[in-house]
Amino acid sequence: MEIDCVLASSSPRRRELLSKMGVSFTVDPAGIDETQRPGESPYHLVRRLAAAKAVAVALRHPHSLVIGSDTVVAQGDEVFGKPGSQANAFAMLERLSGKAHQVYTAVAVWSACEARGLVRVATADVVFRPLSTDEIAAYVQTREPLDKAGGYAIQGQAGAWVQKFRGDQETVIGLPTTVVQALLTHFPRSCGG
């Protein structure tokens, strides 16, 4: 049986990046609790969530390779998830202004038919130039930050704020395709092997 890929995410950015790889896939968001556990580092948080998403969706797709992913922005151990409101987005961007932060994206691939999976975490370091409150307010009004970890899209208007960058831009966008490709090579193209 030929393996189908399932993306355990509703993110349009992840769909776009996976499409560019030429991978045939369907979308089935996991809908799991993404609450950070007490004392859990950003690295371990994204690793756990990516794996949990892939495994949860694999239960519904027993003959598929499931790709789960999670992204957070962090300063030290403080995690900045999706802001959800304009006020939260403004507060996050004020905290990131003129300072370094890290973006962690984990990718998990789970094969339900083999009952095994792999997870990798990619990290990028980003430094924004100092931002004025007017710049932040104008950006927040675009509503672009509301569904993005850390309250910004590096591929959008906030890309102009980047003063220093180390890593893969796709890590910040939410799906490093080099990691996805590397993980997919560890699995057969069919459930029969």
N, C-alpha and C positions, 0 to 999 in steps of 0.2 A: 504494500500500500504506500503510495507517495505521501510524504509528509507535507501537511499544510502548516504555515506559520500563523500564529495568532499574536497580535500586539495587545498586551494587557494594559492599555492606556487609551484615554480619549483625547490626548494631546494632539492638536493639529500639527504642531512642530515635529513631534516624533513620527507621525504618519508621513509627513513630507520627507524627512530624512531617510526613513526606511524605504520609501518609494524610490528615492534616488539611487538606492543600492540595487534596485532591480529585484528585490525580494517580493514574492507574491504572498500577501497576507490578508487576514480579516482583522477587524477590531472588536475586542470584547473587554471593556474596562473591568478591573477587578473589584472596585468598590469596597476596599478594606479600610479598617481603622488605621490612620497614619500618625497617630499620636506618638510623640517621642517619649520613650521610657525614662524614668529618673536615672541620671548619670550616664545616659547613652550618648556616645560621641556622634558627631555628624556622619563620620565614616561608617560606623556600625549601624546607624539609623537607616541610611540609604541602602546599605547592603541588605539589611533585614527586610525592608519594605519591597525592594525589587524582587527578592526571592519569594516573599509572601504573595505578591501580586501574581508572579508566574505560576506558582503552585496552585493558588486559588482558581485561576482561570483554567489551568490544565485539568481540573476535575470535570469541567464542562466540555473539554476537547481532548478525549483520550488518545487520539491518533495524530496529535499536532505537536509541533515545537512551539512553546509559548515564550514570548519575549516580554519580560517585565523590566521596568525601569523606574527609578526615582531620582529626583534632583533636589538638593537643598543648597542654600547660600549660608555661609557661616562666618562669624568672626570669633576665632578661638572655638570654644564649645557652644557658643550661642547660635542657635539655628534661626534663620529667617525663611519661613515657608512662604506660601502664597498669602498675600496680605488680605484679600477678601473685601477690603473697603478702601476708599480713597484716603481716609485718615491714617489707616495702618500703612498704606503704601508710602505716604508722605513721611511718616515716622521712620520707616525702614531706610528710605533713601537719604534722609538726614543723617542717620547713623553711618551709612556707607560713604557719605561724602568725604572726599579727601583721605580716605583710609583704605588699607588693604583688606580684602576678604577672599575667602576660598569658595569655590563651587565644587560640590561633590555630586557626581552622577554614577549610580550603580546600574549595571545591566545584568540581568539574570536570564539564562535560557534553560528551560525545563522541558525534558522529554517525558511525557506521560507514559508512553509505551515502554520506555526503558527505566522509568522511575528513578531518574537521576537528572542532575542539573549542575550548572556552573554559574558563578557570580564573579564579576570584576567591578572594581570601583576606579573611576578616573577622576582626577582632581585638576582644577585650573586655579591659578592665582590671578586676581584682578585688583587693580587700584584705580579708583575714580579720582579725577581731579576734584578740587573743592567746588561744590555746587551752591549756587545762590538759592534762597527760598523761592524766588520767582521762577527759576528754572525748574525746580522740583514741582512746584504747584502747576506750572504749565504742562509738564509731562504727565502728572497724575490726572489732569483733566482729560487727557487723550484716552484714558481708561486702559491703555496698553499694559500697565503694570499689574492689573488686578488678578490675573490668573497665572502670574509668573513667580517662581521662587525668587525671593529677595526683592520683589517688586519692580523688576526691570527685564527688558529683552535686549540682549547684547546685539542681536541682529536688527533691532529697531532703532528708535531715536537715541536710546541710552548708549549705543555703541560709540557715539561721539564723546562721551564722558570718560572713556577708558584712557588712562594715562600710561599704565603698564599692564602687560598681560603675559602670562606664561601658561602654556597648555594648549589644548585643542578647543577651538571655539564651539564645536559641536557638544562638548562636555557642558558648556554653559547653556547652550540651547536646549539640551535635555536628552540627547541620544548620540554618544560618540560612535559613529558607524564603524570605525576601525576595531573597536571593542566588540561590537555586534558580530562583525565578520569573523574575528578571531574565535569567538565562542561558537559560532555556527559550524565551524570546521571540525569541532569535536563530536559532532552528531551525524549519524548516517542519514541519507536522504530518504530512507524508507523505514517503516517500523519493522520490516522483516530483516533489516540489516543491509 
